[in-house]
Amino acid sequence: MTADRPVHSVRLAALLALLAMFGPFAIDAFFPAFHAVAQDLGASDWAMQQTISVYLLAYSVMSLLHGPLSDAMGRRVVILAGVLMYTVASVWCALAGSIGELLAARALQGVSTGAGLIVGRAIVRDLYHGPEAQKVMALITLFFGVAPAIAPVIGGLVYQAVDWRAVFWFLAAYGVALYVLCWRSLPETHPPQARMPMRLAPLARVYGTQVRDGRFVLLAVATGFNFGASFLYISSAPAFIERILGLGTLGYPWFFVPMIVGMMAGATLSNRLAGRLSPRRTVQWGYALMAVAGALNLGYNAFATTPSVPWAVLPMGLNAVGIALSFPTLSIKMLDRYPRNRGAASSMQAFLWGVVTSTIAGVLSPMLADSAWRLALGAATLSALGWLCWRGYTAITPVPAEPLGDLPDDGPQAPAPT
């Protein structure tokens, strides 16, 4: 199935969002069963935290190949293979008999899930340009934002009704349904004549060019730090929700719903502002909202002796508005640095994201998760680092005369991997 003309943007955004959602589902769905898994497999709290960091580390390493594979083989086949591997990995998780086996299965999940998000971004840029690309990217963010809110709710209900293994069986069923949907509806947007053979030496040169491109790195790392502020809370959710807020295994919606409502509001706002507000002004508004949210979060936790809902979670909802408002513009600017290597550019962004988020899950979260004040301080620091990256980018990049998404000459081009 190939796409000779752009497919309907809402349908495409919904499908790509479903593909991107199986990553958040893999992370969030089994949070309510964290302690049951630890007890059943005899795992420590630190070992359980590594079920997140191992997943993210595998995701980040494999992300370097997902985009180039899709540049060489086409978008559709890479996504279908990724969904199939995700389904197998979820079955393995459900059957795991030890924490070591679970970690290995989680690594396989991480290897597979990048296909949907990474290749999906390349599909958007295959089909759409200018403000339309920003609108579609914002729609994907809007649909995608539902996943972290509903994943722990579904996971909690499944866990309460059956056991923790049933959560992974649910993820496997989601994989099967998604595979069928992609087989029937996903178009091929990268035709054979546009493909480039995947060879390791030229690919290494492509990545070498990208990591030496200060503008590209600043944009990619900025998106990682922005999301990292929310991800610090996500990866600390079992401690924050069940211990600090005392809400139990079914209390996850108290945190995830405000955050996702904020994410959806920001994505909707980004969609509405596309073509009306300059890209840089859109990003500035996003960072302004993140700054206000960080200040409110720090202020509340500085004086609250016992954090409670809704006040302990509302600032992170506002922070999500700023993240989602700025993300489409930052991502499109980053992808447009390398219009001939968008798959590789998307992969490098995902790799840098994986490095940031795996560090947050494996190092920062265990250090900060037992204190609401330290979590607020960590989140504010990550947002500030994202803003500094953006400021660095604007300081060395003249305001382009071309509209967003039509910047083929904005920056160096990596050598084609032929």
N, C-alpha and C positions, 0 to 999 in steps of 0.2 A: 504494500500500500504506500503510494507516494503522494505528496502534496504539491500540485502544480500551482496552486494559489493558496493564500492564507486561509486556513480553516477558521470557523467561527471562534472568535476570541474567547467568549465565555466558556464554551464547551472545552476548548483547548486548555484554558486556565484551570478548569475543574479537573480535567484528566491529569495534568501535570502536578496539580496540588495533591491529588490522591497518590501520585508516585512519590512526591516529596514527603508525604505524611507517614510513610512506613518507617522513616527514620525516627521521628518523634515517638511513634508508637513503640518502636523497639526500646527507646530510652525510658519513656514515662509509664507504659502500661503496667509494668511489674513493680513500680514503687510501693503500692500498698502491700505487696507481698514480700517486701525486702526482708523483714525480720523472720518471716516463716521460711524463706529460702535459707537464710543464715542458720536457723535452728535445724532444719532438715538435713542440710549438707555439712553442718559443723563448721561454718565459716565465720571468721571475725568480721567486725564492722569494717576494718580496713580492706579486707579481701572483697567484701561486698561492694565497697566503693570502686574497686578496680573493675567490676563488671561494667561500669560506665566508662572508665578511662581506657580499658583494653578495647572496648567497642570503638571509641573515638580514635584511638591510635591506629587501629586497623583501617578505619574509614579514611583517615588523613593520608596514609601511605597509598592505599588503593586509588584514592582520588586523583593521584598523579597520572593514572592510566585510563580512567573512565573517559575523560574528554578526548584524549588522543585516539583511543580505540574507536570512539564514535566518529571522529574525523576520518578514520581509515576505513571503517566497516559500515558506517551508517548509524544513525541515532536509534532506530527501532530495534535492531538486533541486540545492541548493547543493553538497552533497557529491559528487553524480554529476558535476557540471560541473567541480569541482576535480580529481577523479581523472582525468577526460578530459584536462584541461589539463596535468596532471602527466605523463601518458603522452606527449603531444606534445612537451613540454619535454625529456623524457629522450631522445627520438629526435633532437631538435635538438642536444643535448649530444653524442650519439654521432657526429653528422655535422659537428661544429664544425671549421673549418679554421684558426682563429686563436684566440688567447687572448681577444681582444675578443668574438668570436662565442660562445665558451664562457661568458664572463661574462654576456652577454645571455641565453643559454639558462638559465644558473643563476638569473638573476633571475626568469625565467618559472617555473622550478621553485619558487622561493620564493613567488611570487604564488599558486601553486596549493595548496601542501601544508598551509597553515593550515586549509583547509576541514575536513579530517578531525579534527584535534585540537580546534579551537575549537568547531565545531558539535557535535562529539561530546560535549563537556562540557555543552553546553546540552541535548542529548538526555537525558543522565543526570538533569539536574534537572527535565526535563519529566516523567519517569516515576517518579522515586524521591524520597523525603523522609527526613529524620532519619538514624538510624544506617544504614538501608538504602542511602541515597545514598553515605555514606562507604564502605560495603562494596563497592558497585559501582565507585566511583572507585578504590578500592584494587585491585580485580581488574583494571581497565584498566591501572593502573600495573604490576601484576604481569606481565601479558601484554606490555605495551609495553616492559618492561625487557629483553626478549630481543633487540630490534632492534639496539641498539648493540653487542651482543656478537657477533651472527652476521653483521652487515652487512660489517665489514672482513674477516671470514674468507671469506665468499662472494666479496667483491670481490677479495681476494687470490688465491683459487683461479681465478676467472674471468680475472683479469689474467695469471696465470702460464700458463694454458692457451691464451689467445688474445692479447688486447692490451687496452689501457685503454679503447678504444671499446666493447668487448664488455661492460664493466661497465655502461655506460649503456644498452646494449641489454637487459641483464638488468633494469634498473630499468623500462624501457618495458614489458617482459613482465609484471613485477609489477603495473604500472598496469592493463594489460589484464585480468589475472586479478581484480584488486580491483574493477574496474568491473563485471565480470560478477557477482561475488559480491554487491556492493551492489545492483545492479539486481534481483537475485532475492530478497535477504534483508533489506535495510535498511528498517525501518518508517518511516512518517511520524509523528512525535510532536508536531507543531505544527500543529493543524488550522486550516482557513481562518478560522473564527470567532475564533481567538485571534491572528491575524496583524495586524500594524500596517504601514501603508504606509511605505515608506522614502523620507523626504524629507530633504534635506541640512540645512536650517536646524534643524528639530527634532532631527535626529541630532546636530548640532553642540552643541545645548543639552544633550542627554543626556551626551555626552562631557565637556562643560564641567562639568556637575554632578559627574561621576565624578572628574575630575582635581582638583576642589576639595574632594572628600571625603577628608580625611586618613586615615580608617580604611581606606577602599578602597585608596588608593594604597600605604599601608604594607603591607597584606596582599599586594597584587600584586607590589610590588617585593621583598618578603621572599622570595617563591617564586623570583623571578628571580635574586637573589643566592645563594640556597641552591643552586640548580642550577648557577649560574655557577661555583661552586667545582669541580664536576666538569667543566663544559664548558671551563674553561680547559685542562684536561688533554686533553679530547677534541679541541679545535681545535688543540692542540699535538702531537697524537699522532704525526705523521710524524717530528718532531724528537725527541720524548721516547722513542719506542719504537725507532726505527731508529738514531738517533745517540747519545742519552744511554745507553740500555740496550743498544744494539748487537744488537738481535734480528732485524733484517731485515724484509722485506716480509710474511713469514708469522708475525711475532711479535706481532701485535696482540691475539690472545686472552689473552696474559699480562696485559695491562692491562684489556681490556674484560670478560673473564669475571669476575674478582673484583668489579669495579664493578657488573656487572649482577646477580651473585648477591646482592650487598648490596642493590641496588635491589629485587629480588624478595623478599628477606627482610624488608625494611622494609615493603613493601606488604602482605605476608602478615600481619605483626604489626599493621599498622594495621587490616586487616580483622578480625582476632581481637579487637582492643581496642575496636572500635566498639560503643557502648552499654554497655561495661564500665568504661572509663576516661573521665574528663571530657575534652572536646576540648582544653582548655588544657593539661592534664597530658600528653596525648599529644604535643602540640607541644613541651612542655618536655623530654620524654624525647628527642625527635628532636634538639633543639639540644644536649642533653648529649652524645649520641653524636657529633655533628659536632665538638664541642669536643675530645673525647678523640681523635678521628681527626686533627684538625688538629695537636694537640700531638705525637702520635706521628709524623706526617709531618715536622714541623719538626725534631723531635729526631733522627730517623734521618738526614735530609739534612744536618743540621749537622755530623755526625761521619763520614758515609760519604764517603770520597774518590772511590769509584767505585760509584755506585748500581747495584744488581742486583736481579733478581727472586729470591724473591717479596716481599722486604721493601720494595722501592720502590713496590709497587702495593697492598699489603694495607691501608694506612691509607685509601686512597681507596675501597676496598671497604666499610670501616666507615663512612666518610662517607656513602656512598650509602644505607646503612641508615637513617641519620638523616634524609636528604633525603626518602626515600620514606615514612618514618613520619609526617612532618609535612605532606607535600604535600596529601593528601586533605582534611584538616581546614582548612588554610589556604585552599585553593581554594574549598571549599564555603562557608566564612564569607564569602569575598570575593563569590561569586556571590549569596549570600543578602542582600547589601546592596541588590540591585536585582532582586527577584523578577519584576517586570514587564518587565525589560530584560536578561534573563540572556544573550542572545546578544551584546548590546552590551557587557555586563560582561566576558564571556569574551574578546571582541575586544580590549578595552582592556588586559586582563591580557596577552594575547598580544603586543600592541604594545609594552608595557613590557618584556616578556621579550625581544622582538626587539631593542629598543634596547640592553639590557644585554648580550645574547649577541653582537650584531654588534660592539659596542665591545670585548668580550673577544677576539673572533676577529680583528678588524682592527687593534686597537691593543695590547692587553695581551699577546696570544700572541706577536706578533713581537718584543716587548721582553723576554719572560721565557723563551721556549721553549728557549734554548740553555743553561739552567742548572736543574738539579733543585732546588737550594735556592730560587731565585727563583720557580719554579713552586709549590713548597710554601708559600712566604710569600704569594704571590698568592692561592692557594686559601684559606688560613686567613683572609686579610683579607676575602675575599668572604663566607665563612661568618659572620664577625663582623658584617659589615654587615647580613646577613640577620637575625641575632639582634637587632641594634639596632632594626631595623624592627619586629620582633615585640614587643620591649619597649616601643617607642613606642605600638604598637597597644593592648597590655594596659593601659598607663598611662592611656589616655584612654577606655577602653571598659569599662563595668561588666560583671561576670560575668552573662550572661543567664540568666533563669530557664527559658526554653524549651529544649527539646532541640535538638541540632545539626540544622540544616537546616529548622527551622520558625521562622524569625526574620523574618517579613514586615515588621515594624515597626522592625527594628534599623537605623536610619539613614535618611537622606533618600531620597525616591524621585525619580528623574529624570522629567521630563515625558514622557508617551507621545508617540512620534513619529507623530502623526496630522495 
